[in-house]
Structures are given as C-alpha cells and as structure tokens.
Amino acid sequence: MQYLVRKIHHTTDEVFLDATKAKENETFVVVDAESKEEAKEKVKNMMQCTNCESWNTDTEYVYVDNEPILTLFQCYNCGFKDDWMFKEDDQ
C-alpha cells in the first residue's frame, strides 16, 4: 500500500501533515520539473524497475543515423542495470 504524505511548513512555524492513500490502480511518482506539463512528460517516459518496482530509474537511448538502436536502463534504488536492442517492430 502506498501513501503520499505532504508536509507543509506554515509561516507560523506550525507543521501540517496530510496523507493520501493510493488507489489499487494508482502510483505516486515525484519528479523534478519546471511545469506541470514537463512533469507529466517525464512520468510518461519513465520505466519502472522490474527487479524492485522502483520508479527511481533512468533510461537512455543510443541512436545511429537518428534511429534508436539500443536502450540502457538503470535503477538507482537497487542498482539493477539492463540494456536491449531495438527491433524493427519496436519503433
């Protein structure tokens, strides 16, 4: 079960906590972004680690002649790394 806990530090030095429970088909992801649109785009392209189910991952694509040929994957949570070649039908 996942909860999103928001901590709000008020100007009066009072701290407020609010918790939201994720629904069964819902996952919370925090990303650094300059706008709501950029945050959505980042999450849309994120991949979840198959080893530990973390979203703290990075995916890099290797291109030749502007065509993706290789995907490099790394999980910063468990250290899992993987790579795979693009097939013709992947594009």
PyMOL Python script that loads the backbone (N, CA, C, O; Angstrom):
from pymol import cmd

cmd.read_pdbstr("""\
ATOM      1  N   MET A   1       0.840  -1.171   0.000  1.00  0.00           N
ATOM      2  CA  MET A   1       0.000   0.000   0.000  1.00  0.00           C
ATOM      3  C   MET A   1       0.894   1.245   0.000  1.00  0.00           C
ATOM      4  O   MET A   1       1.902   1.288   0.705  1.00  0.00           O
ATOM      5  N   GLN A   2       0.526   2.240  -0.780  1.00  0.00           N
ATOM      6  CA  GLN A   2       1.302   3.461  -0.899  1.00  0.00           C
ATOM      7  C   GLN A   2       0.504   4.654  -0.389  1.00  0.00           C
ATOM      8  O   GLN A   2      -0.706   4.747  -0.595  1.00  0.00           O
ATOM      9  N   TYR A   3       1.208   5.567   0.282  1.00  0.00           N
ATOM     10  CA  TYR A   3       0.616   6.822   0.731  1.00  0.00           C
ATOM     11  C   TYR A   3       1.493   7.973   0.273  1.00  0.00           C
ATOM     12  O   TYR A   3       2.720   7.866   0.280  1.00  0.00           O
ATOM     13  N   LEU A   4       0.879   9.055  -0.117  1.00  0.00           N
ATOM     14  CA  LEU A   4       1.581  10.293  -0.410  1.00  0.00           C
ATOM     15  C   LEU A   4       1.380  11.189   0.799  1.00  0.00           C
ATOM     16  O   LEU A   4       0.251  11.558   1.123  1.00  0.00           O
ATOM     17  N   VAL A   5       2.473  11.541   1.469  1.00  0.00           N
ATOM     18  CA  VAL A   5       2.396  12.398   2.654  1.00  0.00           C
ATOM     19  C   VAL A   5       2.959  13.762   2.306  1.00  0.00           C
ATOM     20  O   VAL A   5       4.117  13.889   1.910  1.00  0.00           O
ATOM     21  N   ARG A   6       2.135  14.766   2.456  1.00  0.00           N
ATOM     22  CA  ARG A   6       2.547  16.151   2.198  1.00  0.00           C
ATOM     23  C   ARG A   6       2.844  16.820   3.527  1.00  0.00           C
ATOM     24  O   ARG A   6       2.059  16.744   4.471  1.00  0.00           O
ATOM     25  N   LYS A   7       3.998  17.480   3.581  1.00  0.00           N
ATOM     26  CA  LYS A   7       4.395  18.207   4.788  1.00  0.00           C
ATOM     27  C   LYS A   7       4.442  19.691   4.444  1.00  0.00           C
ATOM     28  O   LYS A   7       5.190  20.116   3.563  1.00  0.00           O
ATOM     29  N   ILE A   8       3.632  20.468   5.150  1.00  0.00           N
ATOM     30  CA  ILE A   8       3.525  21.893   4.885  1.00  0.00           C
ATOM     31  C   ILE A   8       4.033  22.646   6.110  1.00  0.00           C
ATOM     32  O   ILE A   8       3.519  22.480   7.217  1.00  0.00           O
ATOM     33  N   HIS A   9       5.049  23.474   5.893  1.00  0.00           N
ATOM     34  CA  HIS A   9       5.616  24.271   6.975  1.00  0.00           C
ATOM     35  C   HIS A   9       5.044  25.678   6.869  1.00  0.00           C
ATOM     36  O   HIS A   9       5.411  26.442   5.977  1.00  0.00           O
ATOM     37  N   HIS A  10       4.149  26.012   7.780  1.00  0.00           N
ATOM     38  CA  HIS A  10       3.452  27.290   7.763  1.00  0.00           C
ATOM     39  C   HIS A  10       4.365  28.404   8.264  1.00  0.00           C
ATOM     40  O   HIS A  10       5.337  28.147   8.975  1.00  0.00           O
ATOM     41  N   THR A  11       4.045  29.653   7.888  1.00  0.00           N
ATOM     42  CA  THR A  11       4.845  30.806   8.328  1.00  0.00           C
ATOM     43  C   THR A  11       4.801  31.002   9.843  1.00  0.00           C
ATOM     44  O   THR A  11       5.650  31.697  10.401  1.00  0.00           O
ATOM     45  N   THR A  12       3.828  30.402  10.505  1.00  0.00           N
ATOM     46  CA  THR A  12       3.728  30.479  11.972  1.00  0.00           C
ATOM     47  C   THR A  12       4.588  29.419  12.644  1.00  0.00           C
ATOM     48  O   THR A  12       4.515  29.239  13.860  1.00  0.00           O
ATOM     49  N   ASP A  13       5.413  28.704  11.849  1.00  0.00           N
ATOM     50  CA  ASP A  13       6.272  27.598  12.310  1.00  0.00           C
ATOM     51  C   ASP A  13       5.483  26.334  12.661  1.00  0.00           C
ATOM     52  O   ASP A  13       6.050  25.366  13.168  1.00  0.00           O
ATOM     53  N   GLU A  14       4.208  26.345  12.396  1.00  0.00           N
ATOM     54  CA  GLU A  14       3.410  25.140  12.602  1.00  0.00           C
ATOM     55  C   GLU A  14       3.587  24.219  11.388  1.00  0.00           C
ATOM     56  O   GLU A  14       3.665  24.692  10.254  1.00  0.00           O
ATOM     57  N   VAL A  15       3.649  22.913  11.626  1.00  0.00           N
ATOM     58  CA  VAL A  15       3.819  21.940  10.552  1.00  0.00           C
ATOM     59  C   VAL A  15       2.521  21.157  10.397  1.00  0.00           C
ATOM     60  O   VAL A  15       1.968  20.639  11.367  1.00  0.00           O
ATOM     61  N   PHE A  16       2.051  21.084   9.161  1.00  0.00           N
ATOM     62  CA  PHE A  16       0.836  20.343   8.850  1.00  0.00           C
ATOM     63  C   PHE A  16       1.199  19.126   8.006  1.00  0.00           C
ATOM     64  O   PHE A  16       2.026  19.227   7.100  1.00  0.00           O
ATOM     65  N   LEU A  17       0.597  17.990   8.290  1.00  0.00           N
ATOM     66  CA  LEU A  17       0.799  16.767   7.513  1.00  0.00           C
ATOM     67  C   LEU A  17      -0.531  16.325   6.928  1.00  0.00           C
ATOM     68  O   LEU A  17      -1.570  16.384   7.586  1.00  0.00           O
ATOM     69  N   ASP A  18      -0.478  15.883   5.684  1.00  0.00           N
ATOM     70  CA  ASP A  18      -1.673  15.368   5.023  1.00  0.00           C
ATOM     71  C   ASP A  18      -1.274  14.093   4.289  1.00  0.00           C
ATOM     72  O   ASP A  18      -0.256  14.075   3.597  1.00  0.00           O
ATOM     73  N   ALA A  19      -2.053  13.037   4.426  1.00  0.00           N
ATOM     74  CA  ALA A  19      -1.740  11.767   3.769  1.00  0.00           C
ATOM     75  C   ALA A  19      -2.866  11.377   2.823  1.00  0.00           C
ATOM     76  O   ALA A  19      -4.045  11.465   3.166  1.00  0.00           O
ATOM     77  N   THR A  20      -2.485  10.949   1.637  1.00  0.00           N
ATOM     78  CA  THR A  20      -3.429  10.482   0.636  1.00  0.00           C
ATOM     79  C   THR A  20      -3.074   9.048   0.273  1.00  0.00           C
ATOM     80  O   THR A  20      -1.939   8.764  -0.109  1.00  0.00           O
ATOM     81  N   LYS A  21      -4.031   8.155   0.391  1.00  0.00           N
ATOM     82  CA  LYS A  21      -3.804   6.744   0.075  1.00  0.00           C
ATOM     83  C   LYS A  21      -3.972   6.515  -1.422  1.00  0.00           C
ATOM     84  O   LYS A  21      -4.940   6.974  -2.028  1.00  0.00           O
ATOM     85  N   ALA A  22      -3.013   5.796  -2.011  1.00  0.00           N
ATOM     86  CA  ALA A  22      -3.104   5.466  -3.432  1.00  0.00           C
ATOM     87  C   ALA A  22      -4.185   4.420  -3.641  1.00  0.00           C
ATOM     88  O   ALA A  22      -4.333   3.491  -2.847  1.00  0.00           O
ATOM     89  N   LYS A  23      -4.930   4.582  -4.709  1.00  0.00           N
ATOM     90  CA  LYS A  23      -5.921   3.574  -5.072  1.00  0.00           C
ATOM     91  C   LYS A  23      -5.209   2.336  -5.606  1.00  0.00           C
ATOM     92  O   LYS A  23      -4.004   2.370  -5.856  1.00  0.00           O
ATOM     93  N   GLU A  24      -5.934   1.265  -5.778  1.00  0.00           N
ATOM     94  CA  GLU A  24      -5.351  -0.011  -6.211  1.00  0.00           C
ATOM     95  C   GLU A  24      -4.635   0.106  -7.560  1.00  0.00           C
ATOM     96  O   GLU A  24      -3.628  -0.565  -7.788  1.00  0.00           O
ATOM     97  N   ASN A  25      -5.147   0.946  -8.444  1.00  0.00           N
ATOM     98  CA  ASN A  25      -4.569   1.093  -9.786  1.00  0.00           C
ATOM     99  C   ASN A  25      -3.766   2.387  -9.925  1.00  0.00           C
ATOM    100  O   ASN A  25      -3.602   2.892 -11.036  1.00  0.00           O
ATOM    101  N   GLU A  26      -3.262   2.932  -8.811  1.00  0.00           N
ATOM    102  CA  GLU A  26      -2.618   4.231  -8.798  1.00  0.00           C
ATOM    103  C   GLU A  26      -1.231   4.129  -8.169  1.00  0.00           C
ATOM    104  O   GLU A  26      -1.017   3.343  -7.246  1.00  0.00           O
ATOM    105  N   THR A  27      -0.295   4.926  -8.673  1.00  0.00           N
ATOM    106  CA  THR A  27       1.061   5.002  -8.137  1.00  0.00           C
ATOM    107  C   THR A  27       1.452   6.461  -8.030  1.00  0.00           C
ATOM    108  O   THR A  27       1.129   7.251  -8.917  1.00  0.00           O
ATOM    109  N   PHE A  28       2.141   6.834  -6.963  1.00  0.00           N
ATOM    110  CA  PHE A  28       2.629   8.192  -6.807  1.00  0.00           C
ATOM    111  C   PHE A  28       4.085   8.255  -7.239  1.00  0.00           C
ATOM    112  O   PHE A  28       4.892   7.405  -6.863  1.00  0.00           O
ATOM    113  N   VAL A  29       4.414   9.266  -8.032  1.00  0.00           N
ATOM    114  CA  VAL A  29       5.780   9.463  -8.517  1.00  0.00           C
ATOM    115  C   VAL A  29       6.125  10.939  -8.330  1.00  0.00           C
ATOM    116  O   VAL A  29       5.334  11.811  -8.688  1.00  0.00           O
ATOM    117  N   VAL A  30       7.304  11.221  -7.768  1.00  0.00           N
ATOM    118  CA  VAL A  30       7.768  12.595  -7.608  1.00  0.00           C
ATOM    119  C   VAL A  30       8.887  12.837  -8.611  1.00  0.00           C
ATOM    120  O   VAL A  30       9.840  12.062  -8.685  1.00  0.00           O
ATOM    121  N   VAL A  31       8.769  13.917  -9.384  1.00  0.00           N
ATOM    122  CA  VAL A  31       9.795  14.266 -10.371  1.00  0.00           C
ATOM    123  C   VAL A  31      10.153  15.738 -10.230  1.00  0.00           C
ATOM    124  O   VAL A  31       9.333  16.540  -9.784  1.00  0.00           O
ATOM    125  N   ASP A  32      11.370  16.092 -10.607  1.00  0.00           N
ATOM    126  CA  ASP A  32      11.787  17.489 -10.674  1.00  0.00           C
ATOM    127  C   ASP A  32      11.403  18.023 -12.047  1.00  0.00           C
ATOM    128  O   ASP A  32      11.779  17.454 -13.072  1.00  0.00           O
ATOM    129  N   ALA A  33      10.650  19.125 -12.060  1.00  0.00           N
ATOM    130  CA  ALA A  33      10.221  19.706 -13.336  1.00  0.00           C
ATOM    131  C   ALA A  33       9.930  21.188 -13.143  1.00  0.00           C
ATOM    132  O   ALA A  33       9.688  21.647 -12.027  1.00  0.00           O
ATOM    133  N   GLU A  34       9.958  21.922 -14.241  1.00  0.00           N
ATOM    134  CA  GLU A  34       9.682  23.353 -14.217  1.00  0.00           C
ATOM    135  C   GLU A  34       8.192  23.660 -14.388  1.00  0.00           C
ATOM    136  O   GLU A  34       7.748  24.768 -14.087  1.00  0.00           O
ATOM    137  N   SER A  35       7.424  22.686 -14.868  1.00  0.00           N
ATOM    138  CA  SER A  35       5.999  22.918 -15.091  1.00  0.00           C
ATOM    139  C   SER A  35       5.242  21.596 -14.953  1.00  0.00           C
ATOM    140  O   SER A  35       5.827  20.513 -14.944  1.00  0.00           O
ATOM    141  N   LYS A  36       3.936  21.727 -14.848  1.00  0.00           N
ATOM    142  CA  LYS A  36       3.059  20.561 -14.775  1.00  0.00           C
ATOM    143  C   LYS A  36       3.185  19.707 -16.041  1.00  0.00           C
ATOM    144  O   LYS A  36       3.205  18.478 -15.974  1.00  0.00           O
ATOM    145  N   GLU A  37       3.270  20.375 -17.190  1.00  0.00           N
ATOM    146  CA  GLU A  37       3.382  19.663 -18.471  1.00  0.00           C
ATOM    147  C   GLU A  37       4.695  18.889 -18.551  1.00  0.00           C
ATOM    148  O   GLU A  37       4.716  17.745 -19.007  1.00  0.00           O
ATOM    149  N   GLU A  38       5.797  19.515 -18.105  1.00  0.00           N
ATOM    150  CA  GLU A  38       7.092  18.835 -18.116  1.00  0.00           C
ATOM    151  C   GLU A  38       7.081  17.638 -17.175  1.00  0.00           C
ATOM    152  O   GLU A  38       7.641  16.591 -17.500  1.00  0.00           O
ATOM    153  N   ALA A  39       6.453  17.781 -16.018  1.00  0.00           N
ATOM    154  CA  ALA A  39       6.361  16.671 -15.065  1.00  0.00           C
ATOM    155  C   ALA A  39       5.598  15.496 -15.671  1.00  0.00           C
ATOM    156  O   ALA A  39       6.019  14.345 -15.543  1.00  0.00           O
ATOM    157  N   LYS A  40       4.483  15.785 -16.327  1.00  0.00           N
ATOM    158  CA  LYS A  40       3.696  14.720 -16.966  1.00  0.00           C
ATOM    159  C   LYS A  40       4.501  14.023 -18.054  1.00  0.00           C
ATOM    160  O   LYS A  40       4.448  12.799 -18.177  1.00  0.00           O
ATOM    161  N   GLU A  41       5.244  14.793 -18.846  1.00  0.00           N
ATOM    162  CA  GLU A  41       6.052  14.213 -19.924  1.00  0.00           C
ATOM    163  C   GLU A  41       7.144  13.310 -19.356  1.00  0.00           C
ATOM    164  O   GLU A  41       7.414  12.238 -19.899  1.00  0.00           O
ATOM    165  N   LYS A  42       7.767  13.742 -18.268  1.00  0.00           N
ATOM    166  CA  LYS A  42       8.810  12.926 -17.643  1.00  0.00           C
ATOM    167  C   LYS A  42       8.244  11.604 -17.140  1.00  0.00           C
ATOM    168  O   LYS A  42       8.846  10.548 -17.340  1.00  0.00           O
ATOM    169  N   VAL A  43       7.091  11.664 -16.489  1.00  0.00           N
ATOM    170  CA  VAL A  43       6.486  10.442 -15.942  1.00  0.00           C
ATOM    171  C   VAL A  43       6.019   9.529 -17.069  1.00  0.00           C
ATOM    172  O   VAL A  43       6.121   8.307 -16.962  1.00  0.00           O
ATOM    173  N   LYS A  44       5.511  10.112 -18.138  1.00  0.00           N
ATOM    174  CA  LYS A  44       5.039   9.312 -19.277  1.00  0.00           C
ATOM    175  C   LYS A  44       6.175   8.462 -19.851  1.00  0.00           C
ATOM    176  O   LYS A  44       5.947   7.344 -20.312  1.00  0.00           O
ATOM    177  N   ASN A  45       7.399   8.999 -19.821  1.00  0.00           N
ATOM    178  CA  ASN A  45       8.544   8.297 -20.382  1.00  0.00           C
ATOM    179  C   ASN A  45       9.318   7.462 -19.361  1.00  0.00           C
ATOM    180  O   ASN A  45      10.299   6.810 -19.720  1.00  0.00           O
ATOM    181  N   MET A  46       8.895   7.473 -18.104  1.00  0.00           N
ATOM    182  CA  MET A  46       9.613   6.721 -17.072  1.00  0.00           C
ATOM    183  C   MET A  46       9.329   5.228 -17.179  1.00  0.00           C
ATOM    184  O   MET A  46       8.271   4.807 -17.646  1.00  0.00           O
ATOM    185  N   MET A  47      10.305   4.440 -16.733  1.00  0.00           N
ATOM    186  CA  MET A  47      10.136   2.989 -16.698  1.00  0.00           C
ATOM    187  C   MET A  47      10.326   2.516 -15.266  1.00  0.00           C
ATOM    188  O   MET A  47      11.209   2.993 -14.554  1.00  0.00           O
ATOM    189  N   GLN A  48       9.496   1.584 -14.856  1.00  0.00           N
ATOM    190  CA  GLN A  48       9.586   1.017 -13.513  1.00  0.00           C
ATOM    191  C   GLN A  48      10.572  -0.144 -13.527  1.00  0.00           C
ATOM    192  O   GLN A  48      10.613  -0.924 -14.479  1.00  0.00           O
ATOM    193  N   CYS A  49      11.366  -0.253 -12.467  1.00  0.00           N
ATOM    194  CA  CYS A  49      12.342  -1.340 -12.355  1.00  0.00           C
ATOM    195  C   CYS A  49      11.613  -2.666 -12.182  1.00  0.00           C
ATOM    196  O   CYS A  49      10.754  -2.799 -11.309  1.00  0.00           O
ATOM    197  N   THR A  50      11.952  -3.637 -13.004  1.00  0.00           N
ATOM    198  CA  THR A  50      11.327  -4.961 -12.897  1.00  0.00           C
ATOM    199  C   THR A  50      11.877  -5.745 -11.714  1.00  0.00           C
ATOM    200  O   THR A  50      11.272  -6.725 -11.279  1.00  0.00           O
ATOM    201  N   ASN A  51      13.019  -5.316 -11.197  1.00  0.00           N
ATOM    202  CA  ASN A  51      13.659  -6.016 -10.082  1.00  0.00           C
ATOM    203  C   ASN A  51      13.058  -5.616  -8.732  1.00  0.00           C
ATOM    204  O   ASN A  51      12.736  -6.478  -7.914  1.00  0.00           O
ATOM    205  N   CYS A  52      12.908  -4.296  -8.500  1.00  0.00           N
ATOM    206  CA  CYS A  52      12.441  -3.830  -7.184  1.00  0.00           C
ATOM    207  C   CYS A  52      11.179  -2.964  -7.261  1.00  0.00           C
ATOM    208  O   CYS A  52      10.679  -2.516  -6.229  1.00  0.00           O
ATOM    209  N   GLU A  53      10.663  -2.724  -8.463  1.00  0.00           N
ATOM    210  CA  GLU A  53       9.452  -1.945  -8.712  1.00  0.00           C
ATOM    211  C   GLU A  53       9.601  -0.450  -8.403  1.00  0.00           C
ATOM    212  O   GLU A  53       8.600   0.256  -8.285  1.00  0.00           O
ATOM    213  N   SER A  54      10.835   0.034  -8.272  1.00  0.00           N
ATOM    214  CA  SER A  54      11.077   1.456  -8.017  1.00  0.00           C
ATOM    215  C   SER A  54      10.906   2.254  -9.302  1.00  0.00           C
ATOM    216  O   SER A  54      11.114   1.740 -10.401  1.00  0.00           O
ATOM    217  N   TRP A  55      10.522   3.528  -9.147  1.00  0.00           N
ATOM    218  CA  TRP A  55      10.451   4.455 -10.274  1.00  0.00           C
ATOM    219  C   TRP A  55      11.687   5.338 -10.327  1.00  0.00           C
ATOM    220  O   TRP A  55      11.806   6.182 -11.216  1.00  0.00           O
ATOM    221  N   ASN A  56      12.615   5.156  -9.384  1.00  0.00           N
ATOM    222  CA  ASN A  56      13.840   5.951  -9.328  1.00  0.00           C
ATOM    223  C   ASN A  56      14.831   5.389 -10.343  1.00  0.00           C
ATOM    224  O   ASN A  56      15.848   4.799  -9.980  1.00  0.00           O
ATOM    225  N   THR A  57      14.513   5.584 -11.623  1.00  0.00           N
ATOM    226  CA  THR A  57      15.256   4.957 -12.709  1.00  0.00           C
ATOM    227  C   THR A  57      15.651   5.980 -13.762  1.00  0.00           C
ATOM    228  O   THR A  57      15.180   7.117 -13.762  1.00  0.00           O
ATOM    229  N   ASP A  58      16.516   5.549 -14.645  1.00  0.00           N
ATOM    230  CA  ASP A  58      16.924   6.387 -15.766  1.00  0.00           C
ATOM    231  C   ASP A  58      17.012   5.507 -17.005  1.00  0.00           C
ATOM    232  O   ASP A  58      17.506   4.381 -16.943  1.00  0.00           O
ATOM    233  N   THR A  59      16.541   6.015 -18.103  1.00  0.00           N
ATOM    234  CA  THR A  59      16.601   5.298 -19.366  1.00  0.00           C
ATOM    235  C   THR A  59      17.279   6.194 -20.390  1.00  0.00           C
ATOM    236  O   THR A  59      16.943   7.369 -20.532  1.00  0.00           O
ATOM    237  N   GLU A  60      18.238   5.618 -21.098  1.00  0.00           N
ATOM    238  CA  GLU A  60      18.965   6.367 -22.117  1.00  0.00           C
ATOM    239  C   GLU A  60      18.873   5.593 -23.425  1.00  0.00           C
ATOM    240  O   GLU A  60      18.943   4.364 -23.436  1.00  0.00           O
ATOM    241  N   TYR A  61      18.718   6.312 -24.510  1.00  0.00           N
ATOM    242  CA  TYR A  61      18.613   5.684 -25.817  1.00  0.00           C
ATOM    243  C   TYR A  61      19.865   6.002 -26.632  1.00  0.00           C
ATOM    244  O   TYR A  61      20.347   7.134 -26.626  1.00  0.00           O
ATOM    245  N   VAL A  62      20.377   5.011 -27.322  1.00  0.00           N
ATOM    246  CA  VAL A  62      21.536   5.184 -28.195  1.00  0.00           C
ATOM    247  C   VAL A  62      21.021   5.221 -29.630  1.00  0.00           C
ATOM    248  O   VAL A  62      20.269   4.342 -30.054  1.00  0.00           O
ATOM    249  N   TYR A  63      21.436   6.256 -30.379  1.00  0.00           N
ATOM    250  CA  TYR A  63      20.962   6.461 -31.742  1.00  0.00           C
ATOM    251  C   TYR A  63      22.099   6.313 -32.753  1.00  0.00           C
ATOM    252  O   TYR A  63      23.243   6.668 -32.473  1.00  0.00           O
ATOM    253  N   VAL A  64      21.771   5.791 -33.918  1.00  0.00           N
ATOM    254  CA  VAL A  64      22.663   5.775 -35.075  1.00  0.00           C
ATOM    255  C   VAL A  64      21.834   6.272 -36.247  1.00  0.00           C
ATOM    256  O   VAL A  64      20.772   5.718 -36.534  1.00  0.00           O
ATOM    257  N   ASP A  65      22.306   7.308 -36.926  1.00  0.00           N
ATOM    258  CA  ASP A  65      21.571   7.922 -38.040  1.00  0.00           C
ATOM    259  C   ASP A  65      20.152   8.306 -37.630  1.00  0.00           C
ATOM    260  O   ASP A  65      19.198   8.067 -38.371  1.00  0.00           O
ATOM    261  N   ASN A  66      20.020   8.903 -36.445  1.00  0.00           N
ATOM    262  CA  ASN A  66      18.734   9.346 -35.892  1.00  0.00           C
ATOM    263  C   ASN A  66      17.733   8.218 -35.650  1.00  0.00           C
ATOM    264  O   ASN A  66      16.536   8.479 -35.526  1.00  0.00           O
ATOM    265  N   GLU A  67      18.189   6.998 -35.581  1.00  0.00           N
ATOM    266  CA  GLU A  67      17.324   5.852 -35.283  1.00  0.00           C
ATOM    267  C   GLU A  67      17.775   5.219 -33.974  1.00  0.00           C
ATOM    268  O   GLU A  67      18.963   4.946 -33.800  1.00  0.00           O
ATOM    269  N   PRO A  68      16.837   4.978 -33.041  1.00  0.00           N
ATOM    270  CA  PRO A  68      17.236   4.333 -31.779  1.00  0.00           C
ATOM    271  C   PRO A  68      17.630   2.875 -32.032  1.00  0.00           C
ATOM    272  O   PRO A  68      16.901   2.126 -32.683  1.00  0.00           O
ATOM    273  N   ILE A  69      18.790   2.488 -31.510  1.00  0.00           N
ATOM    274  CA  ILE A  69      19.243   1.110 -31.716  1.00  0.00           C
ATOM    275  C   ILE A  69      19.419   0.355 -30.407  1.00  0.00           C
ATOM    276  O   ILE A  69      19.428  -0.875 -30.393  1.00  0.00           O
ATOM    277  N   LEU A  70      19.562   1.105 -29.282  1.00  0.00           N
ATOM    278  CA  LEU A  70      19.855   0.453 -28.004  1.00  0.00           C
ATOM    279  C   LEU A  70      19.223   1.255 -26.881  1.00  0.00           C
ATOM    280  O   LEU A  70      19.213   2.485 -26.916  1.00  0.00           O
ATOM    281  N   THR A  71      18.698   0.560 -25.889  1.00  0.00           N
ATOM    282  CA  THR A  71      18.158   1.188 -24.689  1.00  0.00           C
ATOM    283  C   THR A  71      19.011   0.767 -23.503  1.00  0.00           C
ATOM    284  O   THR A  71      19.278  -0.418 -23.307  1.00  0.00           O
ATOM    285  N   LEU A  72      19.440   1.754 -22.709  1.00  0.00           N
ATOM    286  CA  LEU A  72      20.199   1.490 -21.491  1.00  0.00           C
ATOM    287  C   LEU A  72      19.311   1.867 -20.309  1.00  0.00           C
ATOM    288  O   LEU A  72      18.740   2.957 -20.279  1.00  0.00           O
ATOM    289  N   PHE A  73      19.197   0.964 -19.338  1.00  0.00           N
ATOM    290  CA  PHE A  73      18.311   1.164 -18.194  1.00  0.00           C
ATOM    291  C   PHE A  73      19.112   1.019 -16.913  1.00  0.00           C
ATOM    292  O   PHE A  73      19.955   0.130 -16.794  1.00  0.00           O
ATOM    293  N   GLN A  74      18.840   1.912 -15.939  1.00  0.00           N
ATOM    294  CA  GLN A  74      19.492   1.810 -14.642  1.00  0.00           C
ATOM    295  C   GLN A  74      18.497   2.168 -13.546  1.00  0.00           C
ATOM    296  O   GLN A  74      17.756   3.144 -13.661  1.00  0.00           O
ATOM    297  N   CYS A  75      18.488   1.359 -12.472  1.00  0.00           N
ATOM    298  CA  CYS A  75      17.666   1.640 -11.297  1.00  0.00           C
ATOM    299  C   CYS A  75      18.587   2.171 -10.203  1.00  0.00           C
ATOM    300  O   CYS A  75      19.563   1.519  -9.834  1.00  0.00           O
ATOM    301  N   TYR A  76      18.272   3.354  -9.691  1.00  0.00           N
ATOM    302  CA  TYR A  76      19.082   3.953  -8.633  1.00  0.00           C
ATOM    303  C   TYR A  76      18.708   3.414  -7.255  1.00  0.00           C
ATOM    304  O   TYR A  76      19.413   3.660  -6.277  1.00  0.00           O
ATOM    305  N   ASN A  77      17.614   2.688  -7.181  1.00  0.00           N
ATOM    306  CA  ASN A  77      17.174   2.121  -5.908  1.00  0.00           C
ATOM    307  C   ASN A  77      17.912   0.816  -5.589  1.00  0.00           C
ATOM    308  O   ASN A  77      18.452   0.661  -4.494  1.00  0.00           O
ATOM    309  N   CYS A  78      17.937  -0.119  -6.540  1.00  0.00           N
ATOM    310  CA  CYS A  78      18.555  -1.430  -6.277  1.00  0.00           C
ATOM    311  C   CYS A  78      19.838  -1.655  -7.072  1.00  0.00           C
ATOM    312  O   CYS A  78      20.534  -2.647  -6.856  1.00  0.00           O
ATOM    313  N   GLY A  79      20.157  -0.739  -7.992  1.00  0.00           N
ATOM    314  CA  GLY A  79      21.386  -0.870  -8.768  1.00  0.00           C
ATOM    315  C   GLY A  79      21.244  -1.735 -10.011  1.00  0.00           C
ATOM    316  O   GLY A  79      22.230  -1.960 -10.713  1.00  0.00           O
ATOM    317  N   PHE A  80      20.044  -2.224 -10.300  1.00  0.00           N
ATOM    318  CA  PHE A  80      19.805  -3.073 -11.460  1.00  0.00           C
ATOM    319  C   PHE A  80      20.096  -2.300 -12.744  1.00  0.00           C
ATOM    320  O   PHE A  80      19.681  -1.151 -12.897  1.00  0.00           O
ATOM    321  N   LYS A  81      20.809  -2.940 -13.657  1.00  0.00           N
ATOM    322  CA  LYS A  81      21.104  -2.343 -14.970  1.00  0.00           C
ATOM    323  C   LYS A  81      20.722  -3.345 -16.052  1.00  0.00           C
ATOM    324  O   LYS A  81      20.831  -4.557 -15.863  1.00  0.00           O
ATOM    325  N   ASP A  82      20.274  -2.823 -17.181  1.00  0.00           N
ATOM    326  CA  ASP A  82      19.896  -3.689 -18.293  1.00  0.00           C
ATOM    327  C   ASP A  82      20.046  -2.897 -19.583  1.00  0.00           C
ATOM    328  O   ASP A  82      20.075  -1.666 -19.571  1.00  0.00           O
ATOM    329  N   ASP A  83      20.138  -3.606 -20.675  1.00  0.00           N
ATOM    330  CA  ASP A  83      20.145  -2.967 -21.987  1.00  0.00           C
ATOM    331  C   ASP A  83      19.498  -3.920 -22.974  1.00  0.00           C
ATOM    332  O   ASP A  83      19.535  -5.137 -22.795  1.00  0.00           O
ATOM    333  N   TRP A  84      18.909  -3.362 -24.005  1.00  0.00           N
ATOM    334  CA  TRP A  84      18.302  -4.186 -25.042  1.00  0.00           C
ATOM    335  C   TRP A  84      18.314  -3.442 -26.366  1.00  0.00           C
ATOM    336  O   TRP A  84      18.259  -2.213 -26.419  1.00  0.00           O
ATOM    337  N   MET A  85      18.388  -4.217 -27.417  1.00  0.00           N
ATOM    338  CA  MET A  85      18.407  -3.684 -28.782  1.00  0.00           C
ATOM    339  C   MET A  85      16.974  -3.425 -29.243  1.00  0.00           C
ATOM    340  O   MET A  85      16.049  -4.142 -28.860  1.00  0.00           O
ATOM    341  N   PHE A  86      16.805  -2.399 -30.062  1.00  0.00           N
ATOM    342  CA  PHE A  86      15.517  -2.150 -30.699  1.00  0.00           C
ATOM    343  C   PHE A  86      15.333  -3.146 -31.834  1.00  0.00           C
ATOM    344  O   PHE A  86      16.268  -3.451 -32.573  1.00  0.00           O
ATOM    345  N   LYS A  87      14.112  -3.647 -31.956  1.00  0.00           N
ATOM    346  CA  LYS A  87      13.756  -4.470 -33.107  1.00  0.00           C
ATOM    347  C   LYS A  87      12.975  -3.585 -34.066  1.00  0.00           C
ATOM    348  O   LYS A  87      12.475  -2.531 -33.674  1.00  0.00           O
ATOM    349  N   GLU A  88      12.871  -4.002 -35.295  1.00  0.00           N
ATOM    350  CA  GLU A  88      12.136  -3.216 -36.308  1.00  0.00           C
ATOM    351  C   GLU A  88      10.721  -2.889 -35.860  1.00  0.00           C
ATOM    352  O   GLU A  88      10.255  -1.771 -36.079  1.00  0.00           O
ATOM    353  N   ASP A  89      10.018  -3.840 -35.234  1.00  0.00           N
ATOM    354  CA  ASP A  89       8.621  -3.622 -34.849  1.00  0.00           C
ATOM    355  C   ASP A  89       8.479  -2.824 -33.552  1.00  0.00           C
ATOM    356  O   ASP A  89       7.354  -2.502 -33.168  1.00  0.00           O
ATOM    357  N   ASP A  90       9.593  -2.486 -32.850  1.00  0.00           N
ATOM    358  CA  ASP A  90       9.539  -1.674 -31.638  1.00  0.00           C
ATOM    359  C   ASP A  90       9.301  -0.204 -31.959  1.00  0.00           C
ATOM    360  O   ASP A  90       8.826   0.533 -31.095  1.00  0.00           O
ATOM    361  N   GLN A  91       9.603   0.230 -33.124  1.00  0.00           N
ATOM    362  CA  GLN A  91       9.554   1.650 -33.458  1.00  0.00           C
ATOM    363  C   GLN A  91       8.194   2.069 -33.939  1.00  0.00           C
ATOM    364  O   GLN A  91       7.987   3.238 -34.262  1.00  0.00           O
TER     365      GLN A  91
END
""", "prot")
cmd.dss("prot")
cmd.show_as("cartoon", "prot")
cmd.util.cbc("prot")
cmd.orient("prot")
